[in-house]
């Protein structure tokens, strides 16, 4: 079932009543109700939003990712269920027991899939990708030659070339990095939610190992999905004359990330459901019943 992504950008009080999330708007003196089982991600943007403890418990019990935003209205933190799977402890042990060789192969598969998807997006826009296809083929276990970085340099140089001169990808760089950052934050929450549902520890990655990062595994797994966000941002850049400010309308377009159509396993699926296939296959790789992580193909 495709779950909804809800954005709250006005003052509100959120509570629970009869398995429904009740949203009360004090300034408008009205309320609305949403079935909790229909929700996958909630983004809290306004500083004057309050939640009841009972609602938080129900949200986490239904494996809903609760995302909070900073003073600039950008996603800042995330709350997830600590008991997302019936065999949680066994899955944790299996994940932690992975050898360095296994982790290297997982990263190799991840980067191959990412570069191929980046190349597919460039190719669909009439841009040269022969070198990227070569880098994807040559990527070895753990990517010791850092083909990921080579591909990224070429990719970002070309992707927005028809619209922006000298684009530089970076979290604090100019537009449309604001759109990319927001889209990636939503994607990260989708992947983290799927990891929790598959009984995996989001903080224990197979490549990312920053001790200050609570979602290293999510950052690993989301890499091949990034080009789907890039494609959406490219469409916005093509159609919008002003995207320097992250308006409510632009956010609504970026909130489509969880329901974007992706190809995985030879079939088309909403990104949120594809992510569940990816994280489920990842666990099978950890337990050595499967060799290949199932990633989408753009």
N, C-alpha and C positions, 0 to 999 in steps of 0.2 A: 504493500500500500504506500502511495506517495504521501509523505507528511508535509504539512504546511510550515512555511517560515513566516513568523510574525514580527513586525517591527513596531515598537511603541516609541513615538517621538513627542508625545504630549503628556502632561501630568495625569497620572492615573493610579488607582489602587487595584491590584490583582489579588483575587482570592479564589477559593474553590467552593463549589456547591453542587452536590449530586454528580460527581465525576466531570464537572464542567468548570473551566476557568471563567470566572466572572470578572469582567473589566468594568470598573466604575470610573467615570470621568467627572470629578467634582466640579470643574468649571462649567461643564455643560449639563450637569445634573441628569445624567443618563447612564445606562449600563448595557453591556452586551455580554453574551455567553458563547464560549467556544468549547466543543468537546475536546478534552485533553488528549484522547487517543488519536486525534487528527493532526496533532502538532509534532513537529520534529525539532524545530529551532525557534527560540525566542530571543530577540535582540532588544535590549533595554537602552534607549538612547537618552531620555530626559532624566535630569537629576531629581525630579520630583515624582518619581515612580516608586511605589511601595508594594511589597509582596507579603502575603501572610505566610507564616512558617508551614502551615498545612498545605498550601499550594506548592511551595518549594518541594516538600516531600513527595507530593503527587507527581510533579514534573520529573523529578529524578527517578522516581519509581517507574516512569514510563519512558526512560532513556531519552529525555528531552534535553538538548544542550541549551543552557541559559547563558547568553552572552551579554556582557555589560560594556558600555562605551565610555570613553574619556570626555574631557571638556571640549574636545574638538569633534565630538560625535563619531569617533572612530572606534571600532571594537578593541577592547583593552583586556578583558578577562573572560574566563569561561568556567562554568560549573557543570560537572558531569556526574553521572551515577557511578559510585564505586563498586556496585554489585550488578554489572550489566549482563552477566552470564551465569548460568546455573553451576558451571564448573570453573568458576573464576580462578581459584587457587591453582588448579591443575594447569590451566592455560598459562598463568603467570610463570609457573615453574618451567614449562616447556619453552616459553619465549626466552626466558633468562638463560636457559641452558644452551642456546644457539652458539655454535662455534664461530670463530672469526672467518673461517672459510665460507660458512653459510651466509654470514652477513655480507661478505664480499660479493657473493653470487646474487644475493637479493638486490644489492646496490647496482650491480651490473645490469640486471633486468630492468630496474627502475630507470636508469639513465638511458638505456637503449630505447625504452618506451617513450620517455620524455622527448628525446631528440627526434625520434620518428614523428611524434605528434607536432612538434615545432616545425619540422620540415613539411609536414602535410599542410599546415596552415599557410606557410609561405608559398608552397606550390599552388595552393588554391587561389592565391592572389597573384599568380604569374611571376613569382620570384625564384631565383636560382637556388637549388637545394642539393646539388650533386655532392658538394663537400660535406653537408650535414648527413646525408645518407651514408657516406663513407665513414664518418666519425661514429655513427651509430653501429655500423658493422664491426668496427675495430675496437669498440669499448670492451675492455677486459674486466675480470673480477676486481671489484673495488675501484674501478676506473683510475688506475695509477697514472695514466697519461692526461687525466683531467680533460677528457673530451667534452664533458658537461660545460666547462667554462668556455672552451673554444666555440662550441655550438651557440652558447648564450650570447657571446660577443657578436657573432654573425647575425643571429636571430634579431637581437634588439636594434642592430644597425639597419636592418631591412624592414621590420614589421610596419613601422609607421612612416616610412620614407616618403610616401605620397602626401602626407599631411603635416609632418613635423620635421623641421630641420634639426639635425644633431641631437636626436632624442637620446637620453641617457636614463637607463633603468636604475632606480634607486628609491628606497623608501621615502627619502626626504627630498627627492628631486622634483622637477616641475611636472605639470600635467602632461599626459593622463595618468601619471603615477598614483594620483589620488584615487582614481577609479580602479586601478590594478590592486592597490593596497586593500581597498574595501572588498573587492571581489575575492581576493585571496583569503581574507579573514573569514568570509562566509564559507568558502571552500574548506578551510582548515577546520571549522566547526563541524561541517558535514563529515569529514574524514575522522575526526576525533570521536564523534558520536558513533560512527560505524565500528571503530576499533573497540570502543567500550562494549558495544553489542556483541562483538566477536570474542569477548573475554581477553582482550589484549591490553597491555599496559601502555597507554599513550606516551608516557614519558621515557620509555626505554626503546630507543631507536636502533636501527641496524647500521646507520651511518651518522646521522646527527647525534652529537654527544655533549652539547653545551650543558653544563651543570646548572645553569640558570633557566633552562628551557624545560617547561613541564610537558611539552608536546613534541618531543623529538621524533617519535614514531609517526605522528600525524604529518610532520614536515617531510619525512622520508616518503611516505605513501602518496602524498598529494602531488608530488612532482610531475608525473605524467598527466595529471588532470589540469595543471596550470594553463596549457594552451586553450582549453575550453573557456576559461575566464578571459584570456587574451583575445580570443575570437569575439567574445561579447563586447569587450571594451573597444575593439577595432570597429565594430558595427556602430557603437555609440559615437566614436570619433567621426565616422563617416556621416552620420545623420544629424549630429548636434553642432551648432556653431559656437556654443559656449558650454564648456564642461570643466572650467577652472574651479567652480564651486560645486561641492557635492550636494546638490539639491535633493529634495524629497523625491522628485520625479526620477532623477538619475539613480537614487538608491533603490527605487522600485524596480528599475530595469536590472540592476545588479542582484537584486533578491531573486531573480530568475535562476541563479546559478544552481540551486539544488534540483531544479526540474529541467535543466538543459538536456536535450537528447544526446546521448553518447552511444557509440558502438562498442560492445563488449561481448566476447564469445560468439561473434557472428550475428548478434541481435542488437536492436536499438532499445535503449532503456533510459529512464530518467537518471541523471547523475547520482542522485541520492541512493537509488537502488543499485546502480553499478558499483558504488563505493562499498556496499555491503558484500557484493561478489568479490571485490578486490581484497577486503580485509578477511573475509572467510577463507579465501584461497591462501592468503598469507599465513594464517594459522596452520593450514594443512601443510604448508612448506616448513613451518617451524617443527611440526610433529613428524616430518619426513614421509608423509603419505602422498605428497605431491611435490613436483620439482619446480613448477613455474607459477609465479604470481600472475593472476589474471588482471591485466591492465586494459584500459580502453584504447581504441584506435581511432584517431580523428579522421 
